Structures are given as C-alpha cells and as structure tokens.
Amino acid sequence: MAGPGGGFCLRSCGADSPPPLSLRRRSKHQGPEEAVRDGVMLEKVLGITTQTSSGLTCDPNTGHVFCVRTLRPHLLFWQEIKSSLSFRKTLSALSFSPDGKLIVTGENGHRPAVRVWDVEERTQVSELHGHKHGVACVAFSPKMKYIVSVGYQHDMIVNVWDWRQDSLVASNKVSCKVMALSFSDDSCFVTVGHRHVKFWFLDASREVKIKETVPLVGRSGLLGELHNNIFCGVACGHGRMLGSTFCVSYSGLLCQFNEKRVLEKWIDLKVTVANCICVSEEFIFCGCANGTVRIFHTHNMHYLSDLPKPHCLGVDVVQELKLRRQDSVYPDTIALTFDPCNRWLSCVYKDHSVYIWDVKDTNKVWKVWSDLFHSSFVWNVEVYPEFEDHQACLPPGSFLTCSSDNTIRFWNLENSPRARFQENSYSNNLLKVMYVDNNIQHLQDSTNVPDRGENVGYLDVKSGVRVMQISPNGQHLASGDRGGNLRIHELRFMDEVIKVEAHDSEVLCLEYSKPETGVALLASASRDRLIHVLNVDKNYKLEQTLDDHSSAITAIKFTGNGEVQMISCGADKSIYFRCAQKVADGINFTRTHHVAEKTTLYDMDIDITQKYVAVACQDRNVRVYNTVSGKQKWCYKGSQADDGSLLKVHLDPSGTFLAASCSDKSISVIDFHSGECVAKMFGHSEIVTGMKFTYDCKHLITVSGDSCVFIWHLSPEITNCMKRHLMELDQLQQEKKAKARNWFDPNRRETYVTVPSRCLSHDAKEPSKDEIEEEREKESCLQTPAKDDFDTGIHIEVDNSDSMTFNPRVSYQPQGRWAERANKDPIKTILDTDLTYFTPIKNDSMNEIDLEPQNLDQLLLEVSNTPLFRVEVAANVSCLSPLDWLRLPSCRRPCSPWRAVTSWYSVGGKGYTGKGWDALALPPFVRQNSSLPQTPEQEKYLKQHFETLVEAPAEGNALVLELANEKCLFLNPRLSISTRFLSRCQKNSSLMKITHILLNN
C-alpha cells in the first residue's frame, strides 16, 4: 500500500515525491538576513489548522494534497513559502490552478495579500492587495484567466483579479458573511454564506473596453422557503452536470440549483449539522457531524452509502481495534477534497485528525492513511532522556507535547524498535495519547462553530495541560493543568499515581532537581505567585511553600553541584536566588540574592556547566546571570525585530547555542557566549510556547498556539559544533576526575612550603578569568576579610587518605601577631558561623515567627488534634495557667500572654460570660512589667479577669468574631495547598493584630 509522503503530500516518498531540498539552494541572490536561515531547515510538521474546505486543496495532476498547515513537509515548496522573510502572515485559504502549476493563497491580519506561486520554480508570481482584514476563500477560474478572492465578514468585498496584470478587474460588496465559493465557468461563480447564495457574472467584453475596476454583477439564488438557512459549502458540477450547483447548509440540507438559479431539489441528510461538500463527476460527498460522510450520485442525487467512521473520541491508540459501542462519539467532518487521479477522498475532522479514503468502489471503501494531532494550543514540549534500553520507559527519539485539549501525546522521531509501543493503525508518528480526564468535549476544536468570526482565536477556557516535566531517571512525568492541579504519572505503565490540588490558578512551571544536587525535589510554580517544593523520595511530600514573588511566576530552575540552589523569575520583574539548608524535618530554602530588573521576565534556562542562567526579557534581550553571585554577565539581543517580546529561551545540551522565541512568531538560534544570530526561522501562525533541542543535537522541536509541532533539522555545522563542545566538556570532566584520583592517592603524602595564601590554586595551571572572578564573587558574597591587608604564611600538611576534597583551611596556622591570639581566642570567620542568621528571610522576632514557611503535613497533624484556637498556637507553647505564666522569668516565657491564654483555654480552661470588649483589657501592672503580682489584690484581680481574655468578643469587633466562628480551613481536603497556605498566613496576621491590641491597651 502506498503511504503518504511529501509535505502533506499524500503519496509515497518514493520516486514520485520530490526529494528533500536544502534551503541553501533557494536563491543565488540571498542577502545576509536570508543566509542565516541556512543553518536550520524545517523537516516535519505534526499538526493541521484547516477549519473549512477553503483551506484544503488538491493538485489535479499529481494528487498531492495541500492545506493551510502542512503535515509532512518533505515537499519543501510549502515550507519555503512559510519560511520566506517576506511572507510572515498566517494563511487562511488556498487553491490549486486547474493545470496544477500554480497555487493561490490568501492571508489574514494587517494588509492581507493574495499571492500566486509557481509550484515548480518555487517562486512568487504575483502579489495582490485589496482586502483589509483577511481572505476567507480564493479560487482560479477554469481557464486561469481570473482569480476571485472573498474577504472576511468585516471586509464584505468580492474581488476579481487579472493576476497576470496585477490588476483588479471587478469588485462588489456583500452584506453577509461568505463561507465558500466555486467557479462554474469563466463567466460565472457562486458564493454562499449566511442566508446567502449568490451567482456572480463577469462581462469580458466590458472589461476590455474599460481599463478601470468595474462593479461586479450578482444575482441571488431563488431559495424559496430555505431563505433563512446558513449555507456553509458550495460546489459546481462537472462534465454532464455542468450548469448545476450543489450547496449544503448547517441545518443538514443538500440543495441543487439549476442554470436559472432556481432551487430544483433538496434532500434532508438526517444529521444534526453539515459542514462541507465536495463534488466529482460521479459523486457528491457531504461532511457532517459525528464523523459522518454521506455519498450521493451527482446525476440523480440518490443516496449510495456512508464512509466508515474514523476513530472515536478518547481512543487509546496503543490498544487493538475493538468493536465500537452504540454511545461512541466521533469527531465532526469539517473539510473535504477529492483526488481525481487516485480517486481518494481526504477528510479533515474537528479534532484535527486527517484520514485518506480510497473511494474507487463505494461499497468497499478502505483507509489509505491517517494521523491524529492536537486540536488546540500546544503549551509545552519535553524530550525524553537517553538511557540504556532496560532503563528507558520510551523508545529512543521520543518526545512529549501537552495541550489545551486535555491530552499529553507521545511522539517518536526515529523508526526504532518501539518495544511495548506497537505500530498502531492511526498514526506512524504517534506512540501514545494520555488523557488527563474523561472529559472529551475539549478534544474537538471549539473555534469551528457557525457564528464565530475569523479573528477571534481560540476560546480561553481553563482546561488542558499547561506544563510538564520528566524526572531525571525517566520514570515519572509531572504535569500541571490550567486549574492548578499537579499530576504524577508513572511512565512504564502510564498510570496516574498522584493527583494534588496544588495551586489556586494555572501551573506555569515545573522543575525536577538535577541528580548532581544529591536530592530529588520537584518545584511547582503558578500564577498564584506561590512555589511549592515537594520531596520526590518521600512520595512527593510538601517540604516548603515560598511566597517571595508578588506576581505570576514564569520560570523556576534548580542548579548546584553537591548543593541545591533554586532560581525563579516572574512577572514582578524579579529574580530570586535561593540556597537549600538541611533542617530537622527536611529541606528549607532561604534567599541569597534578589535581582530587580526594569522589564518583565518570561522564561529562563541554565547551561550545562550550571554557572550561568539565561533569562528572556520583555525588551527582547537575553540577560545572562551568574548562578552563584547573581551578577549579570552578558546582555544581548534575542530577536532581530523592533517590536514584540522575548517569550521563551532554551539552551542546547552542550550549552553552545540558545534558541529564543519572540512574540512576532519568529525563532532565533543564537551563539550563547557571543550573542551572534546563527539562524532565524518563521512558520508558526501563533506565538511559540515551547522549544527543546534533542539530545542527539540534530533537531529543534517547537510548539505553538496554532496546535502544531514543528521539527527543525539543524545543519551539520551546528550539530558538529554542539557535539565537539560536549566532547570537550566530557574530556575536561575526565581530566578533573583523573587529577582528583592522583591528588588524593592514599599512598601519597606531601608537604608544601610556606607561600602567601592568595597564591594557592587547586590546579597546577593558572586559573582563568572566570574562575578568579567567581572566587572573588564568593568571597565578597560571604563577606570574608581581604587577604591582601596583611601578609600571611601558610604551612599545610595534607593526609589525602582522610579527605576527598582539598581545603586550604584545614590546617591553618596563623603567623605573626595573629598567632598570639590563637591560644586565647580562636579566630572565627563568617564561614564558620550559621549562615541562616544572615539570610534576608530569617526573622526571629515574635511577631513574624508564624509567617515562616513551614511543613504543611506537620501543621495538618497539629490542627486535627486540637480545637479552633489551637491552630494559632506554635508547637513549643506550653499550656500554662496565667499565674504560672507570670511566675516564669521573662527569658523563659514561650509566647505572649494572649497565646498562653488561648493554649490554656484550648485544653480545658473555663469560659467566661463577661460583657464586651472592655473586659479584655489587662491591668496596668501586667502591661508595664513582667514581674509577679506584688500584692494579694493584684493576684486576685488577675484571677478574676484572666478568663475574660478567652471570652468571645463583642459583636462590634468583626475581626475577633471572624476568628472565633470560622471553621478551620486546614481540615477541608478540597482546598488546594496554596489556599491553605494563604489562609494560614491571613489568620496569623489577624491573630497578631489582636495580640498587638491586647498588649497595648
């Protein structure tokens, strides 16, 4: 069986298909800007954006099928059109010429053009401007003399072009939205739309005499009782049916008009919705809802049969075909085109799937080819790591994409053995479709409905998977959706093992810590400005919640060798550098640096050496910072355009090149260290939402809001440069390991002469500028005293059998006047102190201690065993009576009077039915000093009024009343982690206000 090849050319990739053509052969007159594209070539597109038959066409000579987004572009003509620097608009319609030598395209956006292209020469022949908003449909006349273009609803214009002369021959306005057009002969064509079927006539003799644009003459079809219908498809008859016109309406009616524009007959298709029509000399094909395609004879409109149904929505492509149930739901058919050479019918469905059917015999229709694609925004892409065969859960060359259609799709670039992923009958590229829930309504494109405009874009619904991340060992897949949920899937069996309601808004970024850090953590960040750090080894237990950012967090990364660092940036124009510290119950991140920029930060990535972090900025610059010091190293342009913002950055596996995407839909490949632009690409019709280099350094994969996945092939020069850099890094790593083994040989013992401390070096060779600068940054960051202020001698004797790291401070022997104090008071630098004291987050004051990020699991355990107010009592508060609390020395009192009172009351203190807020005031001697009652009257007063402190406040005090009556939010399992964290902080703040009032009254 011949399979489809070519750039959505549906024929085999054999001798009949054009071979891949290097972009270097495009033109002899390339300028410098065009030459930068030579480094990258579009190899394959996984996706389709066609929504009507106006965006689908077939070469009448070869049978090659084209659409407004190619699927398999080995037929490079189409990709060259899309990559042309002078052609960056989104395509909305296209059509082949009757001889198959030309193709006409229509655009949308600002100043859309109608362009004519030569298929063989791969060049633009004509460019016609006459629409303001967009082109809904275009077509050649049968003799190729004219081109007709119909504008979007806001244009309301029908133009007739003499494309050879680049002139507008005739034009007229329409009063409704036009959906489709079809030529009957050179002098007549038909347009259909909302309550609209109109026949337009061209007077060639009049056009010859008058050299200016003339009014286009049109006559409405006589619809009779069907005048209120919306007609969505039209096709004029061929051969013996020439003169007849066939239309289909959304309500499911097939209509035939005769030469006199009269509705001659109509048939009820008995479907809920009909979307499109295609007519050959013999058959009429009507595409309808629920995957139905009905076939009729053209000469008598007798019903023949239906095409087989495609896959049902929610199908598991891995499983074998099963008997279909009665309640199965199928995607709607939205576009049709017929190949007269092979008698194949191409069908595009509403879930962006494509099927090719052989209809030579309508009683034995069989499928030639099919593929399934995302039907909505594709938000992120992840490349599966390279492992040994027995360790990997997916075959080599696999990558994953996630979308707003609520699916995560597994693809494969190579034709390698797929192990348990057998060849499926739906797609050669698709390994697996993972559905995150059982809701199938998002699997179909929601934009393709009758009453929506052309430029409205995708529906902004809070559904779908927003971001995902593969664990370093390749066993787990973490994904976050637009509802704030975090899911963990086990990739070997594709099971969902954990689902957590983590955030109150969509999850924007996920990141696993690197293996070299020594810990397994997962950080999730959201639009709710919170970061949750989860411990992977403890079944994704919550370690800490961070709330440093004041706006949406756009990126988060882990870094460090032997230590754990976290870097995050957000829409608040801030970058936070944090370092992890080991605490009793886990890991606690504390802030070390804060960088405030003047522009919004959208994304970031860390290079392979983990020394630098590259940040994508709104001002189209890439700013590179040192991960240790937080200081900016470089700043260069990430886009050559003069407008837009830089949205995504990604470094290749070797850290040599940086890919950056701009809001002008362009992609740039940049030398990471020099900032030189190596390649610049166009092709996506929406913004690029994700990018990834493959681990073999041969491809760059990009995903976009246009629902398509582009696979770019990198030139051999770029690939070789990456691999060479990787080899150099690997060689350097091996040399360091060899030096370490020789340096710390247990049989080796050396004594070093006394030298100035600044002359010490870990390596025999002279340190580089970067190393010297980093050492200075570390010293300045840790506030160590300058060594040049005094001359110090060091005598070191190292026993390498006891240590695996070289530390010049191990046997420090002070000399001169510093040695005199060595026996009296040992020198202690800041390096020997507890660094947590110097972190900006840490605060030991009484009023702020409860606002520190804590372990949520421990907090929930405390809450579940205590009454209401014990939620506000710290774990170290003793339940003391008032007199016992006062008898303690002030240095040993664990909390404020109010906290001691509430703790005592929560375990059995008696209530009091006093009157009003005045009873809550403490006597003056309690406020003025913390000593014991001096007289029996003072002790009696305290006993009488102590219980008043825990009495319900007066009705006028809403703050205390709210705290007293509110149910504990932490006991509600439906609340997200973010909600519980913010509720705790809010209640702590309210409690501190009450304490402040009590202590100052």
C-alpha positions, 0 to 999 in steps of 0.5 A: 500500500502506498503511504503518504509522503511529501509535505502533506503530500499524500503519496509515497516518498518514493520516486514520485515525491520530490526529494528533500531540498536544502534551503541553501539552494533557494536563491543565488541572490540571498542577502545576509538576513536570508543566509542565516536561515541556512543553518536550520531547515524545517523537516516535519510538521505534526499538526493541521489548522484547516477549519473549512474546505477553503483551506484544503486543496488538491493538485489535479495532476499529481494528487498531492494534497495541500492545506493551510498547515502542512503535515509532512513537509518533505515537499519543501515548496510549502515550507519555503513559502512559510519560511520566506522573510517576506511572507510572515502572515498566517494563511487562511485559504488556498487553491490549486490552478486547474493545470496544477502549476500554480497555487493561490493563497490568501492571508489574514491580519494587517494588509492581507495579500493574495499571492500566486506561486509557481509550484515548480520554480518555487517562486512568487508570481504575483502579489495582490492587495485589496482586502483589509482584514483577511481572505476567507476563500480564493479560487482560479477560474477554469481557464486561469484567466481570473482569480476571485478572492472573498474577504472576511465578514468585516471586509464584505468585498468580492474581488476579481483579479487579472493576476497576470496584470496585477490588476483588479478587474471587478469588485462588489460588496456583500452584506453577509458573511461568505463561507465558500465559493466555486467557479462554474465557468469563466463567466460565472461563480457562486458564493454562499454564506449566511442566508446567502447564495449568490451567482456572480457574472463577469462581462469580458467584453466590458472589461476590455473596453474599460481599463478601470475596476468595474462593479461586479454583477450578482444575482441571488439564488431563488431559495424559496422557503430555505431563505433563512438557512446558513449555507456553509459549502458550495460546489459546481458540477462537472462534465454532464452536470455542468450548469448545476450547483450543489450547496449544503447548509448547517441545518443538514440540507443538500440543495441543487440549483439549476442554470436559472438559479432556481432551487430544483431539489433538496434532500434532508441528510438526517444529521444534526449539522453539515459542514462541507461538500465536495463534488466529482463527476460521479459523486457528491460527498457531504461532511457532517457531524459525528464523523459522518460522510454521506455519498450521493450520485451527482446525476440523480442525487440518490443516496449510495452509502456512508464512509466508515467512521474514523476513530472515536473520541478518547481512543487509546491508540496503543490498544487493538481495534475493538468493536465500537459501542452504540454511545461512541462519539466521533469527531465532526467532518469539517473539510473535504477534497477529492483526488481525481487521479487516485480517486481518494477522498481526504477528510479533515475532522474537528479534532484535527485528525486527517484520514485518506479514503480510497473511494474507487468502489463505494461499497468497499471503501478502505483507509489509505492513511491517517494521523491524529494531532492536537486540536488546540494550543500546544503549551509545552514540549519535553524530550525524553532522556537517553538511557540504556534500553532496560532503563528507558520507559520510551523508545529512543527519539521520543518526545512529549507535547501537552495541550489545551485539549486535555491530552499529553501525546507521545511522539517518536522521531526515529523508526526504532524498535518501539518495544511495548509501543506497537505500530498502531493503525492511526498514526506512524508518528504517534506512540501514545495519547494520555488523557488527563480526564474523561472529559472529551468535549475539549478534544474537538476544536471549539473555534469551528462553530457557525457564528464565530468570526475569523479573528477571534482565536481560540476560546480561553477556557481553563482546561488542558495541560499547561506544563510538564516535566520528566524526572531525571531517571525517566520514570515519572512525568509531572504535569500541571493543568490550567486549574492548578492541579499537579499530576504524577504519572508513572511512565512504564505503565502510564498510570496516574499515581498522584493527583494534588490540588496544588495551586489556586490558578494555572501551573506555569512551571515545573522543575525536577532537581538535577541528580548532581544536587544529591536530592530529588525535589520537584518545584511547582510554580503558578500564577498564584505567585506561590512555589511549592517544593515537594520531596520526590523520595518521600512520595512527593511530600510538601517540604516548603511553600515560598511566597517571595514573588508578588506576581505570576511566576514564569520560570523556576530552575534548580542548579548546584553541584553537591548543593541545591540552589533554586532560581525563579523569575516572574512577572514582578520583574524579579529574580530570586536566588535561593540556597537549600539548608538541611533542617530537622524535618527536611529541606528549607530554602532561604534567599541569597540574592534578589535581582530587580530588573526594569522589564518583565521576565518570561522564561529562563534556562541554565547551561550545562556547566550550571554557572550561568542562567539565561533569562528572556526579557520583555525588551527582547534581550537575553540577560545572562546571570551568574548562578552563584553571585547573581551578577549579570554577565552578558546582555544581548539581543534575542530577536532581530525585530523592533517590536514584540517580546522575548517569550521563551529561551532554551539552551542546547545540551552542550550549552553552545547555542540558545534558541529564543522565541519572540512574540512576532512568531519568529525563532532565533538560534543564537551563539550563547557566549557571543550573542551572534544570530546563527539562524532565524526561522518563521512558520508558526501562525501563533506565538511559540510556547515551547522549544527543546533541542534533542539530545542527539543535537540534530533537531529543534522541536517547537510548539505553538498556539496554532496546535502544531509541532514543528521539527527543525533539522539543524545543519551539520555545522551546528550539530558538529559544533554542539557535539565537539563542545560536549566532547570537550566538556566530557574530556575536561570532566575526565581530566578533573576526575583523573587529577582528583584520583592522583591528588588524593592517592592514599599512598601519597603524602606531601608537604608544601612550603610556606607561600602567601595564601592568595597564591594557592590554586587547586590546579597546577595551571593558572586559573582563568578569568572566570574562575578568579572572578567567581572566587572573588564573587564568593568571597565578597558574597560571604563577606570574608576579610581581604587577604591582601591587608596583611601578609600571611604564611601558610604551612599545610600538611595534607593526609589525602587518605582522610579527605576527598576534597582539598581545603586550604583551611584545614590546617591553618596556622596563623603567623605573626601577631595573629598567632598570639591570639590563637591560644586565647581566642580562636579566630572565627570567620563568617564561614564558620558561623550559621549562615541562616542568621544572615539570610534576608528571610530569617526573622526571629522576632515574635511577631513574624515567627508564624509567617515562616514557611513551614511543613504543611503535613506537620501543621495538618497533624497539629490542627486535627488534634486540637480545637479552633484556637489551637491552630494559632498556637506554635508547637513549643507553647506550653499550656500554662495557667496565667499565674504560672505564666507570670511566675516564669522569668521573662527569658523563659516565657514561650509566647505572649500572654494572649497565646498562653491564654488561648493554649490554656483555654484550648485544653480545658480552661473555663469560659467566661460570660463577661460583657464586651470588649472592655473586659479584655483589657489587662491591668496596668501592672501586667502591661508595664512589667513582667514581674509577679503580682506584688500584692494579694489584690493584684493576684486576685484581680488577675484571677478574676479577669484572666478568663475574660481574655478567652471570652468571645468578643463583642459583636462590634469587633468583626475581626475577633468574631471572624476568628472565633466562628470560622471553621478551620480551613486546614481540615477541608481536603478540597482546598488546594495547598496554596489556599491553605497556605494563604489562609494560614498566613491571613489568620496569623496576621489577624491573630497578631493584630489582636495580640498587638491590641491586647498588649497595648491597651 
